[in-house]
């Protein structure tokens, strides 16, 4: 176990009722809509105190063990020859430490080499970077709106970064349960991000490449090549699906993508993953029919409103 460097007994519990901990309170509720804010705050406080007690106990155990070891060494008498040998070793170590320090002080500072490929130029169009909030969602293997990976979403993230050079810090609970301190902008969703169903298929198609590229950057320990290939097959099958030839086909596959991808994350969370690449044609057709019916209903309602307005003018 690594040595604890500082005494944690002086640490104080954060005020979880503050605005910066609003997201933490929502995470503490865990989807339980009946839990009040006060109950969520109490839950966070209880968790903090339980963790703090363990840290203090570990510190006290370490101090006690070090004191006992120090007393044991002081009580053990050393033979004269061992004392002489120990003294010589101590003197030698002190001399070597002094020589090393002198050498470090006189040694010129070596600059870190700047490595680059002389045959590679900068990209014509540098890649857009999504918001840290979206990257955190990918790290935690949680659903995130795909608009975060469109040029629109990346532009919103860039604007957010430029206006928050000194950001307030907040707490985030990762997939492994560890609570980490991060800028508040990294744990709060961006405003004006569109829901998946509000996008066109063209925008989804652009964003999915950026999303999978970000998954690759996070590494195969989080997102294996097999999982990324499954996602690629999923979007590829939708892109080539014959339902796109129908009037509302693109709207149907956009909505199908939104529903199924969210369900996929929910199933993965409980260890019941499914193959996204197997398209459920019955569900896709039903979604398309629902869109057609809704469009017809909207047109009927619009005509009815026009007729009512005409009668009022008469």
N, C-alpha and C positions, 0 to 999 in steps of 0.2 A: 504493500500500500504506500503511495507517495507521501512524503512528509508534509504535514500541514504547516504552512509558513506563518499564518497570522491567527490570532485568537479571535474566534467568531462570536464570543460572548457579548461583545459590545455592539453587535449589529441590531438594528431596530426594524420592526415589521413595517413594510410600506403601507401607505394609506390607500387601500384598494378602492375606496369610494371616490377617488379622484377621476377626472375625465380621461386621463391618459390610460387608465386601466379598464375602460369601458369594454374594450374587446376581450380582455382577459376574463371579465365577469361573464360575458356572453359565452366564451369557451367553457367556463366553469359550469354553466347551466347544462351543457351537453345536449342541447335540443329540447330540454325539459321546459316547456312553456309555462308550467305551473310554478316553477321556482322563481321567487322574487329576487330583486337585485340584492336585498339585504342578506338573503340566504346564500346567494352566490359569493358575496363578499366574505361572509363568515366561513364559507368553504375554503376560499383562498387563504384566509388568515389561519385557519386550522392546519392547512397543508404547509404553510410557511413555518408555523411554530413546530410542527412535527419534524420537518426537515432541519430546522434550527437546533432542536434538541439533539438530533443525531450528530450534527456537526460539532456541537459543544462537547458531547460525550466523547467523540473521537479525539477532540483536542485534549480533553482532560486525561484520557487514557494515554495519549502520546506523552504528555508532560510527566505523568506518573512513571511511565516506562523509562523515560530518559533520566529522571531523578534516581530511580532504583539502579540503573546501570552506572550512573556516576558514583553513587555511594558504594556500589560493589567494587568498582575500580579503585576507589580511595581506601577501602578496607583491606584489599589484597596486598600484602607486603611483597615487594620485589627483592630478589637476591641482589647483592651489591654489583655483581657482574652484569645483571640485566639492567640495573639502573644506569650503569656506565654506558652500556650499549644503547639504551633508550635515549640518553642524553646526546650521544654522538649522532644518532639518527635525527633527533630533533634539530640539532645544530646544522646538520647537512641539509635538511629540508628548508630551514630558514635561509641558509645561504643560497640554495637553488632558487627559492622564491624571489629573493632580492635580485639575483642575476637575471631571472626571467622578466621581472618588472622593469629593470633598467633596459633590457633588450627591447621590450615592447615600447618604451618611451622614446627610444632612439630610432626605432624602425620606421621608415617612411610609410605613410598611409597608402595602401594599395587600393586603387580605385576598382570598383566592380566593373568587369568587362561588359561592354555594350555589344551584344551579339545580334547580328542581323544577316539576312540573305541579300547579297548585292545584286542578285538577278531577279528579285521579286519586288514589284512596286506596290503602292497602296491600291486598294480596291477602288474601282470607279464609283461605286455606291457603297459606303461603309454600312455594315449590318445595323439595323435598328435594335436597340436593347429594350426588352420589356421591363415593366415595373418590378421592383424587388418583391413586392407582394405576390405577383404571379410566380416568380422564381421560387419563393418560399412554399407556395402551394404545390409546385412540382416536387420540391424536396420532400414535402410531407406526403406526397402521393395522394393529393386531394383534388377534387374537381375545381377547375378555374375557368371562367368565361374565356372563350377563344378570342374575343375582341382584344384582350390584353396583348396578343401577338400580331395584330394587324398594324399597319402603319399608323392608323388612327390611335390605337392604344399605346403604341410606343411613343408617339408624339405627346400624348397626355403625360406619360411617365417622364419624358425629358423635361417638359414644362414644370412638372411637380418638383423634380430634382433641382432645377435652376432657381426655384423660389424657396427652397428649404435647405440652404447651405448649413444652417445650424438647426438641426431637427431635434424635437423632444424625443426622449427615449421611452420605450415601452417594453413589456414582457411578452414573449411568444413561446408557446409550448410546441415543441417539435413532435415528429412522429414517434420518437423514442421516449417521449414523456419529459425530456429535459427542458427546463425553462431557461430561455436565453434573453438577454437584453439587446434590443435592436431599435433603430430609429422608428418612430411611430409611423412614418410613411411606408415602412416595410411590412407592417402588420395591419394596415387599414386599406380597404379597397379604394380604388380611384373613383372619383365622381365621373359621370358621363360615359362610363363603360356600358356598352350595349349588351343586352342578353343575346344568347346565341340565336334565338328565333327571330331577332330583329335584323340580322345580317343577311346579305345576299350570299348565294352559294359561291360566287366569285371571291368574296372577302374571306369566307371560311376556307376556301381552297388555298388562298395565299397564306392565311394565318397558320394553317396546320403544318406547313413546311417550317415556319419559324418556330412553332412550338416543339416539333420533333428535333429541330436543330439544337434548341435549348436543352432538351432531354439528353442529347448526345454529349453536350458540354458538361452536364452534371455528372456524367460517368456511368459506366456499366454496373457499378455497385448499386446505384439507385434505379437506373432504367437500362435493362439489358437490351442487347441488339434484337433479341427475339421479341420482346414486348414492343419495341419501336417498330419492328416489321409488322406486327399485328395491327398497330395503329395505321401504318402506311397502307396495308391491305384494306382496312376498313374504309378509309377515305377514298382509296382508289376504286373500290367496288361501287361506292356511292357515285363517284364522278362518272363512272361508265354505265350506270344503271339505266335501262331503257325508259324508266318512268320519267326521266328528265325531258323526254320528247313531248310529254303531256303539258297542258297549259300551266298547271300549278305544280309541275314535277319538281322544279328546283326548290320551291317553298317547302315541299314535302320532305325532301332529303335534308334540308337545313333543320327542320323540326325533328326529324328522325335522329339526326346526328346529336342534337341537343339532349334529347330524351335518353338515348341509348348510352351516350358517353357518360352522362351523370350516373346512370344505373351501373355502368361498368365500374366506376370508382367505388360506388357503394358496395358492390359485390366483392371487389378486391379487398376492401377494408375488413370484411368478415371472412376472408379466405375462400370465397366462392367465385373466383374469376371465371369469365366466359370469353369465348372467341368472338371479338368484334367483327372479324372478317366474314363471319357467317351472317349474311343479311336476312332479316326476318321480313320476307316479302309481304306476308299478310299484314303485319304491323305497318309497313310502309304504305301499302295500298289503303289501309284504314285511315291513316293520317292524311293522305291525299284526298280521300272522300270527305273527311271532316272539313278540310280547307275549302273544298268546292261547295259544301253545304253552307259553311259560314259566309263565303263570298255571296252566295245566292241570298242568304238571309240579310246580309248588309245591303245588297242592291234593293231588295224589297222594302226594307226600312227606309232607305234613302228616297225611293219613289213615293212612299207613303208620306214622308215629311214634306216633299215638294208639293204633293196634292193638298195637304193640309194648309201649307203656306199660301197656295193659290186661292183656296176657299176663303181664307182670312182676308186676302186682298180684295176679293169680290164683295 
